């Protein structure tokens, strides 16, 4: 399977059952992206099935297993990738972030996947989200000397100019988006290519749309973003309640791993 440039995909898999994980795996196996960032994982049979299938077929898998019923992020790559402890640097709900470094012909590249906590109107979940975003901001600040990066995932934040505007989002949530752009020198890949388009990755029961799932690139990579598009098929086919997001850069990828079709893996789900 060949692609032009380096391609990545982020997809909120919604902690699937084993049956839904098998269907997600079939869809993912048909994609041509080099790197998959899967969010809303748990230490569950469905998520372990996905991790085992990718591992068994030669993919590189970084899957910080969530503890105590928590949520996390998994990164599966068909090109060589070395896991790094970005979640540990956050130091709070560590498994919600996963990161790898890849050696491209142009130099090293970091891929950071995130599943930011959601919240409701209650004080406990609001403080949990505020604390995680602050810790993530500090971890990114401490990585200023690191190689260029792509940050992908379900960030559970909206851009400040999101249309429609939802008044229940708090300033600290918009501030995290702003900090990625201003303080961390990143570019919203979708907005870079589609400055005025309205697209949504999650749609509520009333039909209201939210662009929760994002891909940000270091500003030095902005000129190399060649495509960034939402893929609504998995949401419309009820593989998840989220659409996926695919991004492509003109960076040449390294030689791939000897990875085969993960959907063909005869892997029995386990709970380790």
C-alpha positions in Angstrom: 0.0 0.0 0.0 1.6 3.3 -1.1 0.7 6.9 -0.3 2.2 10.2 -1.4 3.8 11.8 1.7 3.2 11.0 5.4 -0.4 10.4 6.4 -2.0 10.2 9.8 -5.6 9.5 11.0 -7.3 10.2 14.3 -10.5 8.4 15.3 -12.4 8.2 18.6 -13.3 4.5 18.8 -15.6 4.9 21.9 -14.3 2.0 23.9 -15.9 -0.6 21.5 -17.3 -4.0 22.3 -15.4 -6.9 20.7 -17.9 -7.0 17.9 -17.7 -3.3 17.1 -13.9 -3.4 17.4 -13.8 -6.1 14.7 -15.9 -3.8 12.5 -13.7 -0.8 13.2 -10.6 -3.0 12.5 -12.1 -3.9 9.1 -12.6 -0.2 8.3 -9.2 0.9 9.6 -7.5 -1.9 7.6 -8.8 -0.4 4.4 -7.3 3.0 5.1 -3.8 3.9 3.7 -2.6 6.2 6.5 0.8 5.4 8.0 -0.2 6.3 11.6 -3.5 5.8 13.4 -4.3 7.7 16.6 -7.2 6.0 18.3 -8.9 7.8 21.3 -11.3 6.8 24.0 -9.6 3.5 24.7 -10.0 1.6 27.9 -8.5 -1.6 29.4 -11.3 -3.5 27.7 -11.7 -6.6 25.5 -12.5 -4.5 22.4 -9.5 -2.2 22.8 -7.2 -5.1 23.5 -8.5 -6.9 20.4 -7.4 -3.9 18.3 -4.0 -3.7 20.0 -3.4 -7.4 19.6 -4.4 -7.4 15.9 -2.1 -4.6 15.0 0.8 -6.1 17.1 0.3 -9.5 15.6 0.5 -8.2 12.0 3.8 -6.3 12.5 2.5 -2.8 13.4 4.2 -0.7 16.0 1.7 -0.1 18.9 1.9 2.3 21.8 -1.0 1.6 24.1 -0.7 3.0 27.6 -3.3 0.9 29.3 -5.8 3.0 31.4 -6.0 2.1 35.0 -9.0 2.1 37.4 -11.6 2.3 34.6 -10.0 5.4 33.0 -9.7 6.3 29.3 -6.7 6.6 27.1 -5.2 6.8 23.6 -3.5 4.2 21.3 -1.1 4.8 18.5 -0.6 2.2 15.8 2.0 2.8 13.1 2.9 0.8 9.9 6.3 2.7 9.9 8.9 2.4 12.7 8.0 4.4 15.8 9.5 4.6 19.3 7.2 5.3 22.2 8.0 8.2 24.5 6.6 8.9 28.0 4.7 12.1 27.2 1.7 11.0 29.3 4.1 10.6 32.3 5.3 14.1 31.8 1.7 15.3 32.0 1.6 13.4 35.3 -2.2 13.3 35.6 -4.5 10.8 33.9 -1.4 9.7 32.1 -3.0 7.2 29.7 -5.0 9.9 28.0 -1.9 10.9 26.0 0.4 8.7 23.9 3.4 9.8 21.9 5.9 8.3 19.5 9.0 9.6 17.6 9.7 8.6 14.0 12.9 9.0 12.1 11.9 10.4 8.7 14.4 11.2 5.9 14.0 14.9 6.7 14.6 14.3 10.4 12.7 13.2 13.5 9.0 13.8 14.0 6.9 13.4 17.1 3.3 12.3 17.0 1.3 13.0 20.1 -2.2 11.6 20.5 -4.6 13.0 23.1 -8.0 12.2 24.5 -8.8 15.3 26.6 -11.4 14.7 29.4 -14.9 15.8 28.7 -17.0 17.6 31.3 -20.5 18.5 32.3 -21.8 21.4 34.4 -20.6 19.8 37.6 -17.6 21.1 39.5 -15.7 17.8 39.7 -15.5 17.1 36.0 -14.9 20.7 35.2 -11.9 20.7 37.6 -10.7 17.4 36.2 -10.6 18.9 32.7 -9.1 22.1 33.8 -6.3 20.3 35.7 -5.5 18.0 32.7 -5.3 20.8 30.2 -3.1 22.8 32.5 -0.8 19.8 33.0 -0.7 19.1 29.2 0.1 22.7 28.5 3.0 22.5 31.0 4.3 19.2 29.4 4.2 20.8 25.9 6.0 23.9 27.3 8.7 21.6 28.6 9.1 20.1 25.1 10.2 23.3 23.3 13.5 21.8 22.3 11.9 18.6 20.9 11.5 17.9 17.2 8.6 19.1 15.1 5.3 17.5 16.1 1.8 16.5 15.0 -0.8 16.6 17.8 -4.0 14.7 17.0 -7.0 13.4 18.8 -10.3 14.2 20.4 -9.4 17.4 22.2 -12.9 18.1 23.5 -12.3 21.8 22.8 -13.6 24.0 20.1 -11.9 26.8 18.2 -12.7 30.2 19.6 -14.6 31.1 16.3 -16.5 27.9 16.1 -19.9 28.2 14.4 -22.3 27.8 15.8 -21.1 29.3 19.1 -22.0 27.4 22.2 -22.1 29.6 25.4 -21.5 26.7 27.8 -17.9 26.3 26.8 -15.6 28.0 29.4 -12.7 30.4 28.7 -10.1 27.9 29.9 -11.2 25.5 27.1 -10.8 28.1 24.4 -7.5 29.1 26.0 -6.1 25.7 25.4 -6.8 25.9 21.7 -5.3 29.4 21.6 -2.2 28.2 23.5 -1.6 25.5 21.0 -1.4 28.1 18.3 0.3 31.0 20.0 2.5 29.6 22.8 3.3 26.2 21.2 3.6 27.4 17.7 1.2 25.0 16.1 -1.1 25.2 13.1 -4.7 23.8 13.0 -4.2 21.7 9.9 -7.9 21.6 8.9 -8.3 25.4 9.3 -5.0 26.0 7.4 -6.5 24.4 4.3 -10.2 25.2 4.9 -10.3 28.6 6.5 -14.1 29.1 6.2 -15.6 25.6 6.0 -18.0 24.3 8.6 -17.2 20.6 9.4 -18.1 18.7 12.6 -16.7 15.5 14.0 -19.5 14.9 16.6 -23.2 15.6 16.2 -25.6 15.7 19.1 -29.1 14.3 19.2 -30.5 17.7 18.3 -28.3 17.9 15.2 -25.9 20.4 16.7 -22.3 19.9 15.4 -19.0 20.2 17.2 -15.5 20.1 15.8 -13.9 18.2 18.7 -11.3 16.1 16.8 -8.3 18.0 15.6 -4.9 17.7 14.0 -2.2 20.4 14.8 1.2 20.6 13.2 4.3 22.5 14.3 4.3 25.8 12.4 7.4 24.8 10.6 5.4 22.0 8.9 2.4 24.2 7.9 3.6 24.6 4.3 3.8 20.8 4.0 0.2 20.1 4.9 -1.3 18.8 1.7 -4.7 17.4 2.9 -6.8 17.4 6.0 -10.4 16.1 5.8 -13.1 14.7 8.1 -14.3 11.2 7.2 -17.9 10.8 8.2 -18.4 7.2 7.0 -17.5 5.6 10.4 -20.0 7.9 12.2 -22.8 7.4 9.7 -22.2 3.6 9.7 -22.3 3.7 13.6 -18.8 2.4 14.0 -18.5 5.3 16.5 -20.3 8.4 17.4 -17.4 10.4 16.0 -16.1 11.1 12.5 -12.4 10.4 11.8 -9.9 13.0 10.6 -7.1 12.3 8.1 -4.2 14.6 7.5 -1.4 14.3 5.0 2.0 16.0 4.9 4.4 16.2 2.0 7.1 14.7 4.2 8.6 11.5 2.8 8.0 8.6 5.2 10.7 6.1 6.1 10.6 2.5 4.8 7.6 0.8 6.3 7.5 -2.1 8.7 6.7 -5.6 7.4 3.1 -5.0 8.4 0.2 -7.0 7.0 -3.6 -6.6 7.1 -4.6 -6.4 10.8 -8.2 -7.4 9.9 -6.9 -10.8 8.8 -5.3 -11.5 12.2 -6.8 -14.4 14.0 -6.4 -12.9 17.4 -8.5 -13.9 20.4 -9.3 -10.9 22.7 -7.7 -11.2 26.1 -7.8 -9.2 29.3 -4.1 -9.6 30.0 
